[in-house]
Amino acid sequence: MPGFRQRYAAALLAAAWERLRPTGNRVTGYVAVCAVGALVGTSLAVGAGASDARPRLADIGAWLAAGEKGEVVHAHGLTGAVDGRAVLPAGTAGHPVSVAQDGDTTLVLDERTGRVVRIDTAQLTAAQSADHGAAGLQLVSGGAYAYVVDPARGTVQRIDPALTTAESPPVELGGRPGPAVVDGEGTLWVPLPGSGTVVPFAGGRKGTAVKVAEAGHELTLTVADGRPVVTDRTAAAMKVLTAKGVRGTFDLGDAIAGADPAGVLVPAGTDGSAVPVLASDSGDLVVVDVRSGHTLRVRVPMRGHEAGAPQLLGKRVYIPDESTGGLLVYDTALSASAAPVRVTDGPGELELFVRDGLLWVNDPDGAGAAVIDADGEVRHIGKYGTDAPSARGPGDEPVEDSVPTGGPAAEAPPRAGAPGATGPAPGAPSGGPSGGGSGETSGPPGPTRPEPEPGAPGSPQAESRSGAIRITFAKALGAAPKRYVLKGAAPGQTVAPDGVGPDGPFAFEVRGGSCEEQYSFTVVAEYGGGRPDKESAPSAFARPCVAPGAPRGLTATPAQGGHGGTVSWQAPEGGGSVTYMVSGPDGTARTTEPAYAYGKLENGYPYSVSVTASNAAGTGAAVFGTLNLVPPRQELPVKNNMNNPDRLIIRNEPSHTHGGRAGSMPGMWEGPVTVHCKTKGTKPPSVDTDIWARVTYEGINGYVSDHFFDSRDNSDVWDCT
């Protein structure tokens, strides 16, 4: 065991040193080295004299399905080594399984039988299991809760994450659900495409359904930066959700709107706030940042590929290609495709998910898997054929440290230049004769290399910004052009710079244009010297705007005497032309002005009002306010009472014949009384008005004839209704 620990610690250290290469993230690398150094010290210290003990699994890792073997394996995120495996109950081998892991809880669902298994990560066993009796279930976990979703029955059932048994009866959803997700707060969200709604379960309890689309639209849920986001694949719209409703909407553009909804692919979760959406038939890729509103659009070559849902990590979009069992890669920083990633030896389905800032790729039915970091570094995982530990024997005791365990199936090679390294040091030649002395070679010179041919720039990438479109592209291969120019700007649009030199930076900004229109551009490489210019493929269509934010500073001011008022606000940050949707007591109205007036409302109530701003790119979050038409209280003196020796009656109703007495005030007294409002009633025989004042006197509430207050002539006293 000590020898194994030393070999594995060396592999970890080598992997961490790799993070310090010039192209890597140096801060992450130093942190990794320090962390691994601590792990190595612990490993060597506890390794001596603890040969029969097995430490718990690495904290930076993930469980991966190995359905063909009837197992799940745990892989280390820094090395790709399998450091543990757990055998699932008998009969599981060959069945499709899915893994739900959240924190220290790992659950596995046999999708053919409906059995849910909990993995004991300390003992590496399938510790608990329960049969939920149906095929085609979905298992979702998050926070302190776990759920089994039954699409066929249209139910959600909460289960105990530790025991895997049901904690409550199944809850009817009222329709057939789509794939559910759990957000960063532990709330379960279940889409119901048949009704165009999403149902939240907060704290294990079913909440009010949120309307997100027309009935029958195809919906996909994503957790982005911990927040639930729903993509209406039929209407090409993306919406950010809260328990109270839709917080913001983003238009995905004509390319997605014109695609077959079944071919619009969206991941179930992303590491940050950007969500990739792929139209698999056309290759149109849209990346929406649901926090900033910035939208990036590009066309990715997809002909001959069978795509799965894309995933985003760092600056790269990874698209599973089930026709090859690998990943297509698009680098948004370079505005170009990158080298594909091989995962399996042949066609097959791949599952992708992000955990601990790493992208995990797994063939759930085969041996292939990989883990990719934010720099694009790929570490392949061999799920089969390793000596990783599995279930503990009866005498085994776990060691309470965080050292990853298991055979070094995917040991990282020593870094270049380190002791034991077999490759060249950084900057050294990778091949050719080694020669001695000055390193000069002898012999006749080789043939003259032909002049490189002019090539076209890469297909441009379009990013929508507030009032502008940013175009980036990859430089042309082959001969170096004199400059690059942008083609396709509409009248009224300006392009900066006028041209880009052969060394870049390879970007243009197009300002102006209408948010209602979508624009496409090409980049032309100008070679001169009689050589032909070369034009890129057209960019994806983009708008010179982003979805607006929330209106600011909403105020609601009642009119004199109530019965209405004016709601006003400031435009969202970022400027641009927007339309406001005002929702309030008389329904929903649209306006382009930052104010809206209400009238003919009944006094006596507070009215809720919300305002959202929208443009062709989408709709921002709502801002809320209250138009309070509860009449303000006034302190008024009693009038016309000095010659009245009798007590002044306070009645329960504004009538001298109905309602009875609530109390009285002294006669021959004209002190102050709280007057709430005025209302019409019956006319007493000895006064000249049928208006009554609603008052409070020494805790007594009721009505007194307005003959004694003259509130009907006071504009500060409102009607009661």
Steps between C-alpha positions, in 0.01 A plus 500: 500500500775758572649433156162558337454822695838629389430420135160666517630805684766544233231486233297762682797730535587463133142583405506809716834615351339471158266780606803732513586470132515836316158457344328396821340685786796567728293592806301179472824311449667636814190425704492148358868443579454620859189288547666193353808560712283486808334183370838340428624576851187353653515200270858411587447564870194280538616248240768351719333258736155530343529254216160343556311830521343686211460879511181664381470618141642821361291811550568612142335220308181352364314171481450363150259234379646175366174329414658225293679370811219578744726745684564864569858626518648806667765697308740763627461841333869595496638174357210317341594193704224270623536499879198295598219287368174364638320192370127550454241237607486174307315522171601859429778415251400600149221728620505875433576684825516868593691661785376790715774646719467799728753572771571176686187327371528274196193320370475265203182415308454180301291648222368159393368383838452823697730395784681785677833422670701714741877472474684489832812693402681398820447126447473508118182295508144527376389560858125553468251440222129515438292385205269771367343256261501664159723544199578840352519691829715807555709542816578855618674611818615827652535653843334281761250349256482234233213427265379233260311641201269261316421638151251223419287563810562873514618496863784616723590307814739617767740231625740477793852554359650274768251213495383547135143420611196723443450782753159610372228385260540584130384851408288539187640753253199529271691402188794308360824656627823558314849466653514678838787686669591621849628859532767638730245557778387137497170571324379237253364632169286276281393606148152414371512560123134409458390805699802723431582522873780417741416375850738579792541282810661713773580324825346184359159664451326564171468867413293701253570422136679775305366568151794512258365407155200415290352156566675230301832680458814295552685606817848431639619601847856607581662603828734789412711649777261335746188658346223319309472589133242361258547491123183501291639310203185557296493880541881540512492683834696455823356608835649538847265373771421579860230357724298818429521469122719586203785738584638560151458384139755470219421463132714228339466637147366387166753220455368319808139599428524340155648174630314180583432530877609138544843595364548800731738371768560656843695360799341424837759707684791738447785611724433873456229734376550427128275241336581348158218413259568300182279451194648164405378500138647837400785523753379838627639542850369770736659566839286716730640652817186519713672739742638764260267439206790476253430250224761333278403337169702285263454219248683178583552240223265213589455315171554128554497531878234378743501760775396483861432791736798742509687587818704809582811520714732800498512642148426172324174340392509119491252317278468123540519330162323168531604400147862476616477472879701821540460872558492782248659811650436865423731759659316830547827679588652403165172523305584165346456128539767319700626146468233242586536287811491122470317330786402154373618274220175517307152649470292528812309723738695722735388674817654836593480688828700764688611437859769675707584725204581200281318354202436128533428292190385141532388214284250353747497163324868468417852539628572852372488821704698821539531806721581843354607811687426865419824529299388216271743244648357150442567206730365169383343263750527123471194375685584132449817303557634690802587375847291766671352388834137397531303373800688488833550176682353446847830590670574809294482834673488827307775753554353846549702703256437632151766309311365355173534122487519234234743384237671757284313394186538842344819621663613832359843490337777705664501856379745586229842575642427328831707203624381187323343687212538335163374786283690814405521795734299811411649663194706194401455352152259209485683300234768494229869412514669572828845570354786641701713811503316798361200293391551594132389248239682409182385401155333677212218746572144369466253610233358853520163509677214629283346837581194443723166556332257771619235363732167623637455616859307282741124528529433814711357485849236764584440628853201724568574798722310809604486711183761293319603164357854373562642284222799277568662255260793266453777617271537352154720195456770510235635826367483806723259763361570871500192559714150377588185705442142445611227469242124522548447812712160659429448871427528694824732246662864583572786251511812541712777459411492550124735208460696247706865424433635151438602464867162604646331556735240314296187692600264768367224694675191598306301779664152613405217322329158407627439261787203374299731379223757220489827542314757262350856584395796352318872570537706553185874436492661746255828368358592751228776445248255357251398219737126451550326607818348224710166535681390307806174320544225727636460547871189399685232770514518727804328810637680819614337479842459283806195430710448797733530490875232596747356855500637707788352716774132413464269734690121491527327831582126508574288770338342770716202332662612154382309294241824472303853627474818494298774237496836627375851356469840549341627313195720193556874544499661476159256719312341404172140504386273277704132429548359475851244246614299636793294253700259630760137539607361547150695214342805532277592795283793593275666839480823650373487778761652455849164565668145368507182654645211316665148632549151394607631272773321427824655658806572299810758253362873481419555395137810306396675618184792350306694633203734316263706635211533308175649527156549257215781328692283412799338620820672605821407438860193668643504786748213506749310774681172579674243766415348552842140624477420449866375851598749689717370595844434864585461669839198733472315701764131440566277778365146623558491332842529785752123551523428126530463395863438135407778249435600465134417146387757278319317241290612161362374586151465830309130512584285655771254209477716186458802346664454618856731702722876434532554775760480877545696823542424782743253774410612861496852382412705569187830323563707310239385160370670256261309504170587213264279572201152606387217303346143543393217377727156606614411864578403563861189725535677784683808544274564612144713209360494126441882473525645324804855510639661176615677586824689360796440657840660357816528157335141508369465455123188602313321768301393854587298729277732726301289794620739497797828489294440651154744239355304512172664836437849382604706357210737331745218270613449221243193301416493176695444296183 
